[in-house]
Each structure stands twice: as structure tokens, then as C-alpha cells.
């Protein structure tokens, strides 16, 4: 082999390795990182309901029956496509989630919310199961939509095509 003949192939190999896939969490800015059981972006389960309301602004409405939580209520912050479910008496935040938007510019922002494993809106349920295992149970919302909580504190609603239409974090238990 001629002198320096190993240098260029070795340099090329190093560059290929360095430019390869990287950790999704490192690529996802903190304000868009979903941490199951803890937070979605800057909105954390440890925040008070008052702090979340202050951060998210006016809510569209509330719906105790849609919360799915006995003793719970749901606030819908449509300007952010965020749902917050909380316990009525204690005001403890039990779930924070983002849902799809029909507004393309808004959906582009929402699509940036991802877990460290790359799970986000429109990810297939199969990717969630590959990352976190089987859900603890499945709830049939009707119309082909199904809800799936996972033990790690991630909850997803899946559309009839098997894609995530709503992704949320919860503390790993579901009671007020």
C-alpha cells in the first residue's frame, strides 16, 4: 500500500460515523421534548393548574364528561391544541396533551413535539409499542379511535389509520 493510503479511507469512515443517526432527544429542543410521566415541552405535570392556565392563555371551554377521570375536568386550549385534565377538588394536573390541528402552520409546530424515541403526532401505534411495550389497556372512543395508556406515563389516542392523533403525559396513575 502506498504511503498515506490508509488515511483517506479512514477519514471517510470517521466522517460517515460522525454524520450518522443521533439521539432524537438531542435533536429535539427542550421546548418540544415529550418526557412521559413528566412534561410536554415547557408544560409540566408538576406545574399548578393556575400556572398552566397562565402559560396557555384563554381556554375554549371545560368538559368534565370528556375528561374520562372521575372527579376530573378538562380544559381545552385551542390556540395551542392543548388539553389539560385535572382533579376538580385538589386542582392537581393529571394529564397534558397535544392534538392535531387542521391549520397547516399550527400542525407544523405540533409535529415538532417528540419523545426521545421520536414518538409524536402521526407516529404509528406500532412505533409506540416498539418503544414502550404493550399499553396497559385500550379504550374504544368510537369511530375507530382508540386510547392507549402506557406504564411509563405516556397516553396516545390513535385514529382509524393507526396514527397518533393525540399524545399526552400523565403521572402513571389515573385517580383523583
C-alpha positions in Angstrom: 0.0 0.0 0.0 1.4 3.4 -0.8 2.2 5.9 1.9 -0.9 7.7 3.2 -3.2 5.2 1.5 -5.0 4.3 4.8 -5.5 8.0 5.7 -8.3 8.9 3.3 -10.4 5.8 3.7 -10.1 6.1 7.5 -11.0 9.8 7.4 -14.1 8.9 5.2 -15.1 6.2 7.7 -14.8 8.6 10.6 -16.9 11.2 8.8 -19.6 8.7 8.0 -19.8 7.5 11.6 -19.9 11.1 12.9 -22.7 12.1 10.4 -24.8 9.0 11.2 -28.0 8.9 13.3 -28.0 10.8 16.5 -30.1 10.7 19.6 -33.6 12.2 18.9 -33.7 13.8 22.4 -30.5 15.7 21.5 -32.1 16.8 18.2 -35.4 17.9 19.8 -35.3 21.3 21.5 -36.4 21.2 25.2 -39.5 23.2 24.4 -40.7 20.4 22.2 -39.4 17.3 24.1 -42.1 14.9 25.5 -41.0 13.2 28.7 -43.5 10.5 29.6 -44.8 10.9 33.1 -43.3 14.4 33.4 -43.9 17.0 30.7 -44.6 18.1 27.1 -42.2 20.8 26.2 -42.4 23.6 28.8 -45.7 22.3 30.3 -45.0 20.0 33.2 -47.3 17.8 35.4 -45.6 19.4 38.4 -47.0 22.8 37.4 -50.0 24.1 39.2 -53.2 24.4 37.3 -53.1 28.2 37.7 -49.6 28.3 36.3 -50.6 26.2 33.2 -53.6 28.4 32.6 -51.4 31.5 32.9 -48.9 30.0 30.4 -51.5 28.8 27.9 -53.9 31.7 28.0 -57.6 31.6 27.5 -59.3 28.2 27.3 -62.0 27.4 24.9 -64.1 25.5 27.5 -64.2 22.8 30.1 -65.8 19.4 29.9 -65.9 17.2 33.0 -67.6 14.4 30.9 -64.8 14.4 28.3 -62.0 14.1 30.9 -62.6 10.4 31.4 -61.5 10.9 35.0 -64.0 10.5 37.9 -63.8 13.8 39.8 -61.9 15.4 36.9 -62.3 18.2 34.5 -60.8 19.1 31.1 -59.7 22.4 29.8 -59.2 22.8 26.1 -56.7 25.5 25.0 -57.5 25.6 21.3 -54.9 28.3 20.4 -52.2 25.8 21.4 -54.1 22.5 20.6 -53.5 21.5 24.2 -55.8 19.6 26.6 -55.3 19.7 30.3 -57.1 17.2 32.6 -57.1 17.9 36.3 -58.8 16.9 39.6 -61.6 19.3 40.5 -61.1 19.2 44.3 -57.3 19.2 44.5 -56.6 21.0 41.2 -53.8 18.5 40.6 -52.9 18.3 36.9 -53.3 14.7 35.7 -52.7 14.9 32.0 -51.3 17.4 29.5 -51.6 16.6 25.8 -51.4 18.0 22.3 -53.7 17.1 19.5 -53.7 17.5 15.7 -54.7 20.8 14.1 -56.4 21.5 10.7 -54.2 24.6 10.4 -51.1 23.6 8.4 -48.9 26.2 10.1 -50.0 25.1 13.5 -49.6 21.4 12.7 -46.1 22.1 11.6 -45.3 23.3 15.1 -47.2 20.5 16.8 -45.3 17.9 14.7 -42.1 19.0 16.5 -43.3 17.6 19.8 -41.4 14.2 20.2 -40.3 11.8 22.8 -36.6 10.8 23.0 -37.5 7.8 20.9 -39.1 10.1 18.2 -42.7 9.4 19.0 -45.1 12.2 18.3 -48.3 13.1 16.5 -48.9 11.0 13.4 -46.5 8.3 14.6 -47.9 4.8 14.1 -49.1 2.9 17.2 -46.6 0.2 16.2 -43.7 2.6 16.9 -45.1 3.4 20.3 -45.4 -0.3 21.2 -41.9 -1.0 19.8 -40.5 1.8 22.1 -42.5 1.2 25.2 -44.2 -2.2 25.1 -47.9 -3.0 25.1 -50.3 -0.5 26.5 -51.8 -1.2 29.9 -55.3 -1.3 28.3 -57.2 0.0 25.3 -60.3 2.3 25.4 -62.6 2.4 22.4 -63.7 6.1 21.9 -65.8 5.1 18.9 -65.5 5.9 15.2 -62.3 3.8 15.1 -60.4 6.0 17.6 -58.8 4.2 20.5 -56.9 5.4 23.6 -53.8 3.6 24.9 -52.1 4.4 28.2 -48.6 3.1 28.8 -47.0 2.3 32.1 -44.3 5.0 31.6 -46.8 7.8 31.8 -47.4 8.2 28.0 -51.0 8.2 26.7 -52.0 8.2 23.0 -55.2 8.3 21.0 -54.9 6.6 17.7 -57.1 7.3 14.6 -58.6 4.6 12.4 -55.4 4.5 10.3 -53.4 3.6 13.4 -51.7 7.0 13.7 -51.4 9.2 16.8 -54.0 12.0 16.8 -53.4 13.0 20.5 -50.3 12.4 22.7 -50.2 13.2 26.4 -48.3 12.7 29.6 -49.8 11.6 32.9 -48.3 10.6 36.2 -48.7 6.9 35.7 -51.9 6.6 37.7 -55.4 7.7 36.9 -57.4 8.8 40.0 -58.2 12.0 41.9 
